[in-house]
Amino acid sequence: METRRYEVSVQTNLINDIKHHTRWFTGLGVVFLVLGIAAIAFPFVATMSLEIAIGILFVIAGIAQAVQSFSIPRWAGFFLSLGLSALALIVGLLMLFYPLAGVITLTTLVAAFFLVTGILKTTFAFQVKPALGWGWLLVGGLLSLALGLLVLLQLSKAYPWFLGLLLGIDFIFTGIWMIALASRAKRL
């Protein structure tokens, strides 16, 4: 019983927080919508931007780990930490200097992710059948499988725009969710 009371309290606090900040949620939702539309309209630019951002993050992580490696005197993990920092730096710099190769690698990884999640979702759907929503899970799993196969089979044609398209779709759904959340909170 105590857990249920806690859940209601958390939900009430969340709704109150959203009510007091509906303009921010709505504004951020609009920003996500606009960015999503732009990413879908210019998927190659969005893909390259994403790849470069990830490359920069790897470089920053590599530098931070190198600083950490030298900041602890006589640390047993010094060489391992320094090796990991070198790896992160190399990957980041390769992504920055050869962005198209990075896009191909990222797209291949995303396609593999879709294949694995598609198999797992489909398997799980059959395990929970006839539970409520098992059909949606099955459809989602089959769509993930189809998308993963489509990208892998058409990789040379898909890689320049695929990640940008996914980013755009994600941003649009995030924007819609935030606007809907703010709208719903206003009415409560």
RAURWO-V547783 format. One record per residue. N is the residue number from 0. PHI is phi in whole degrees, 0 to 359 (* if undefined). PSI is psi in degrees with one decimal (* if undefined). D_CENTER is the distance of its C-alpha to the mean C-alpha in whole Angstrom. Layout:
n & phi & psi & d_center
N & PHI & PSI & D_CENTER
N & PHI & PSI & D_CENTER
//
This chain:
n & phi & psi & d_center
0 & * & -36.6 & 36
1 & 296 & -38.1 & 35
2 & 298 & -42.5 & 31
3 & 297 & -42.5 & 31
4 & 298 & -40.5 & 33
5 & 296 & -43.3 & 30
6 & 299 & -42.9 & 27
7 & 295 & -40.4 & 29
8 & 296 & -45.1 & 30
9 & 298 & -44.6 & 26
10 & 297 & -43.0 & 25
11 & 297 & -44.2 & 28
12 & 298 & -41.7 & 27
13 & 297 & -46.2 & 24
14 & 298 & -43.1 & 25
15 & 297 & -42.0 & 28
16 & 298 & -42.9 & 25
17 & 293 & -41.1 & 23
18 & 302 & -41.7 & 27
19 & 284 & -13.1 & 28
20 & 231 & 33.9 & 25
21 & 297 & -34.2 & 24
22 & 297 & -40.6 & 25
23 & 294 & -44.3 & 22
24 & 297 & -43.2 & 20
25 & 295 & -45.9 & 21
26 & 298 & -43.9 & 21
27 & 294 & -36.1 & 17
28 & 298 & -41.6 & 17
29 & 295 & -41.2 & 19
30 & 300 & -45.8 & 17
31 & 298 & -40.2 & 14
32 & 299 & -47.6 & 16
33 & 297 & -44.9 & 18
34 & 296 & -37.8 & 15
35 & 296 & -43.7 & 14
36 & 296 & -41.4 & 17
37 & 296 & -40.7 & 17
38 & 294 & -35.8 & 14
39 & 286 & -36.3 & 16
40 & 290 & -34.7 & 19
41 & 232 & 68.2 & 19
42 & 294 & -31.6 & 16
43 & 293 & -42.9 & 18
44 & 297 & -43.2 & 17
45 & 296 & -41.0 & 14
46 & 297 & -47.2 & 13
47 & 295 & -38.6 & 16
48 & 297 & -43.1 & 14
49 & 297 & -44.3 & 11
50 & 295 & -42.2 & 13
51 & 293 & -40.9 & 15
52 & 299 & -41.7 & 13
53 & 294 & -39.1 & 12
54 & 299 & -42.9 & 15
55 & 297 & -41.7 & 17
56 & 298 & -39.4 & 15
57 & 296 & -42.0 & 16
58 & 297 & -45.7 & 19
59 & 298 & -43.6 & 19
60 & 297 & -40.8 & 18
61 & 296 & -42.9 & 21
62 & 295 & -45.1 & 24
63 & 299 & -41.6 & 23
64 & 291 & -35.1 & 24
65 & 295 & -42.9 & 27
66 & 299 & -43.9 & 28
67 & 297 & -38.3 & 27
68 & 300 & -41.5 & 29
69 & 274 & -11.4 & 32
70 & 276 & -15.3 & 32
71 & 251 & 108.1 & 33
72 & 291 & 140.4 & 37
73 & 52 & 42.2 & 38
74 & 276 & 134.2 & 35
75 & 295 & -28.6 & 35
76 & 266 & 18.1 & 31
77 & 303 & -52.3 & 32
78 & 291 & -37.1 & 32
79 & 296 & -45.7 & 29
80 & 296 & -41.7 & 27
81 & 294 & -38.1 & 28
82 & 296 & -42.9 & 27
83 & 296 & -37.8 & 23
84 & 293 & -38.7 & 23
85 & 296 & -41.0 & 25
86 & 298 & -46.5 & 23
87 & 298 & -41.6 & 20
88 & 297 & -44.7 & 22
89 & 297 & -47.9 & 23
90 & 299 & -45.7 & 19
91 & 298 & -45.2 & 18
92 & 293 & -38.4 & 22
93 & 298 & -40.9 & 22
94 & 294 & -35.0 & 18
95 & 284 & -38.7 & 20
96 & 275 & -24.0 & 23
97 & 231 & 68.6 & 22
98 & 297 & -34.5 & 19
99 & 295 & -39.3 & 20
100 & 295 & -37.5 & 20
101 & 296 & -37.8 & 17
102 & 295 & -41.7 & 15
103 & 298 & -44.0 & 17
104 & 297 & -47.8 & 16
105 & 298 & -41.3 & 12
106 & 295 & -40.1 & 13
107 & 297 & -41.9 & 15
108 & 295 & -40.8 & 13
109 & 295 & -40.7 & 10
110 & 297 & -42.9 & 13
111 & 297 & -39.7 & 15
112 & 300 & -45.9 & 12
113 & 298 & -40.6 & 13
114 & 297 & -47.3 & 16
115 & 294 & -47.0 & 16
116 & 294 & -33.3 & 14
117 & 297 & -44.3 & 16
118 & 297 & -45.5 & 19
119 & 294 & -43.1 & 18
120 & 296 & -43.0 & 18
121 & 297 & -45.7 & 21
122 & 299 & -45.6 & 23
123 & 296 & -37.7 & 22
124 & 300 & -43.1 & 23
125 & 289 & -27.3 & 26
126 & 288 & -34.1 & 27
127 & 264 & -2.7 & 26
128 & 302 & 132.6 & 28
129 & 259 & 32.0 & 30
130 & 301 & 156.3 & 28
131 & 301 & 126.8 & 27
132 & 87 & 3.8 & 24
133 & 297 & -31.7 & 24
134 & 295 & -40.7 & 24
135 & 295 & -39.0 & 21
136 & 297 & -41.5 & 19
137 & 297 & -45.7 & 22
138 & 299 & -44.4 & 21
139 & 299 & -41.5 & 17
140 & 295 & -43.2 & 18
141 & 293 & -37.3 & 20
142 & 294 & -41.2 & 18
143 & 298 & -43.4 & 15
144 & 300 & -47.3 & 18
145 & 298 & -43.2 & 19
146 & 295 & -43.4 & 16
147 & 299 & -44.5 & 16
148 & 295 & -42.2 & 20
149 & 300 & -45.4 & 20
150 & 293 & -44.3 & 17
151 & 296 & -38.4 & 19
152 & 286 & -26.3 & 23
153 & 244 & 29.3 & 22
154 & 306 & -45.0 & 20
155 & 295 & -28.1 & 22
156 & 269 & -26.4 & 22
157 & 271 & -31.2 & 19
158 & 300 & -34.6 & 17
159 & 292 & -23.8 & 18
160 & 240 & -14.0 & 16
161 & 298 & -52.0 & 14
162 & 296 & -37.4 & 10
163 & 296 & -39.6 & 12
164 & 296 & -46.2 & 13
165 & 299 & -43.1 & 9
166 & 299 & -43.4 & 8
167 & 298 & -44.6 & 11
168 & 297 & -44.0 & 11
169 & 298 & -44.5 & 8
170 & 297 & -41.0 & 10
171 & 296 & -46.8 & 13
172 & 295 & -36.9 & 12
173 & 296 & -43.0 & 11
174 & 298 & -45.2 & 15
175 & 298 & -43.4 & 17
176 & 300 & -45.2 & 16
177 & 294 & -40.7 & 17
178 & 294 & -43.0 & 20
179 & 296 & -39.2 & 21
180 & 296 & -45.5 & 20
181 & 296 & -41.9 & 23
182 & 296 & -43.1 & 25
183 & 293 & -40.3 & 25
184 & 295 & -34.8 & 26
185 & 298 & -37.8 & 29
186 & 281 & -16.0 & 30
187 & 277 & * & 31
//
